[in-house]
Amino acid sequence: MIAAMSAASRSKAARAKPPAAPGLHQQLPELREGQSVALLQELHILTREGKLNQDTRRKLKQVYHLVQFIEPLLDEVMREQGEVTLADHGAGKSYLGFILYDLVLKPRGAGRVIGVEARSELVEKSHALAQRLGFERMRFLAATVQQAMDDAALPERIDVVTALHACDTATDDAIDFGLARQARHMVLVPCCQAEAAGVMRQHKALSLKRTPLAELWRHPLHTREFGSQITNVLRCLRLQAHGYDVTVTELVGWEHSMKNELILARRMVDDRPGQRENARQRLLQVLDAFGLQDLQHRFAV
Ligand SMILES: C[S@@+](CC[C@H](N)C(=O)[O-])C[C@H]1O[C@@H](n2cnc3c(N)ncnc32)[C@H](O)[C@@H]1O
């Protein structure tokens, strides 16, 4: 009896349809209406067969998370000016620029993205991809951020500056760029920064004699970590001294990365000279307290 029932259910199972392959929206609930599947394939987030690539899926989730912060800034500028220009520094493969264009600028029919990237082969690929997809208001510059500073072909006004894990001092260069172009918003996720740690290492013995605070960077691991931390503190003070309101938060969804600090800076319309001067003074005091005077040029106000 039991054997007969199992045979029956086996044949029923054989007649039943195989379970349907999960649709794209099931695989990727974050997918938005109208989002370009071709783009996701080109970025290797989807395979040619339309399956999710688990490694790059993580990248997509991270970029989506960042888009949540940037989308309202783009909308705000577009509401006021009817246009918006975003420059993404250290763009790499331009995941951020492409996804922002596809999700935000393409549906609105306005807004430009400029990707600045030192590696020309990545720039060529991004350029070709933008052409294939018809993303007309995207362009790419094969240059360092410093070179982009003096590029007369770039628009004088850049409204939003982003730098996502731009290496080492490239984040500081992106801040220079944003200040020079009077960016309304800067969205920065700094990478590791070695310069401050180098200066601290150089003056360590003297600092240990001078102040108990030097215990914060006595051990090499602490020198590296504290060097990064103090760099971000100085970046915030510098932005404040230039009249920006600064928010520091965590880039959730970046669990696998130690570098998940997100700095959001908004240029204030009122001049607030008192607050700016206060931040400037604080910046100089911090440089002094931590023996980082050599870096005054880096955090120039
Ligand atoms: C860690 S990758 C991040 C890429 C991209 N932003 C992302 O998150 O996928 C850093 C990129 O910054 C570029 N880069 C480093 N220093 C730069 C500089 N001074 N100017 C322009 N690009 C730079 C590197 O070539 C690299 O592609």
Ligand as a Chemical Component Dictionary entry (heavy atoms), coordinates in Angstrom:
data_LIG
# 
_chem_comp.id                   LIG 
_chem_comp.type                 NON-POLYMER 
_chem_comp.pdbx_formal_charge   0 
_chem_comp.three_letter_code    LIG 
# 
loop_
_chem_comp_atom.comp_id 
_chem_comp_atom.atom_id 
_chem_comp_atom.alt_atom_id 
_chem_comp_atom.type_symbol 
_chem_comp_atom.charge 
_chem_comp_atom.model_Cartn_x 
_chem_comp_atom.model_Cartn_y 
_chem_comp_atom.model_Cartn_z 
_chem_comp_atom.pdbx_ordinal 
LIG C1  C1  C 0  38.438 51.966 -4.737  1  
LIG S1  S1  S 1  38.113 52.591 -6.343  2  
LIG C2  C2  C 0  36.458 53.161 -6.158  3  
LIG C3  C3  C 0  35.743 53.248 -7.459  4  
LIG C4  C4  C 0  34.286 53.688 -7.390  5  
LIG N1  N1  N 0  34.148 55.014 -6.816  6  
LIG C5  C5  C 0  33.468 52.686 -6.636  7  
LIG O1  O1  O 0  33.177 52.892 -5.460  8  
LIG O2  O2  O -1 33.137 51.648 -7.233  9  
LIG C6  C6  C 0  39.042 54.092 -6.378  10 
LIG C7  C7  C 0  39.178 54.678 -7.772  11 
LIG O3  O3  O 0  39.742 55.997 -7.659  12 
LIG C8  C8  C 0  40.665 56.180 -8.705  13 
LIG N2  N2  N 0  41.594 57.244 -8.254  14 
LIG C9  C9  C 0  42.521 57.172 -7.272  15 
LIG N3  N3  N 0  43.140 58.350 -7.109  16 
LIG C10 C10 C 0  42.586 59.198 -8.006  17 
LIG C11 C11 C 0  42.807 60.564 -8.334  18 
LIG N4  N4  N 0  43.692 61.298 -7.666  19 
LIG N5  N5  N 0  42.066 61.106 -9.305  20 
LIG C12 C12 C 0  41.131 60.376 -9.971  21 
LIG N6  N6  N 0  40.889 59.063 -9.716  22 
LIG C13 C13 C 0  41.602 58.489 -8.741  23 
LIG C14 C14 C 0  41.300 54.821 -8.901  24 
LIG O4  O4  O 0  41.855 54.664 -10.182 25 
LIG C15 C15 C 0  40.092 53.900 -8.680  26 
LIG O5  O5  O 0  39.420 53.600 -9.875  27 
# 
loop_
_chem_comp_bond.comp_id 
_chem_comp_bond.atom_id_1 
_chem_comp_bond.atom_id_2 
_chem_comp_bond.value_order 
_chem_comp_bond.pdbx_ordinal 
LIG C1  S1  SING 1  
LIG S1  C2  SING 2  
LIG S1  C6  SING 3  
LIG C2  C3  SING 4  
LIG C3  C4  SING 5  
LIG C4  N1  SING 6  
LIG C4  C5  SING 7  
LIG C5  O1  DOUB 8  
LIG C5  O2  SING 9  
LIG C6  C7  SING 10 
LIG C7  O3  SING 11 
LIG C7  C15 SING 12 
LIG O3  C8  SING 13 
LIG C8  N2  SING 14 
LIG C8  C14 SING 15 
LIG N2  C9  SING 16 
LIG N2  C13 SING 17 
LIG C9  N3  DOUB 18 
LIG N3  C10 SING 19 
LIG C10 C11 SING 20 
LIG C10 C13 DOUB 21 
LIG C11 N4  SING 22 
LIG C11 N5  DOUB 23 
LIG N5  C12 SING 24 
LIG C12 N6  DOUB 25 
LIG N6  C13 SING 26 
LIG C14 O4  SING 27 
LIG C14 C15 SING 28 
LIG C15 O5  SING 29 
# 
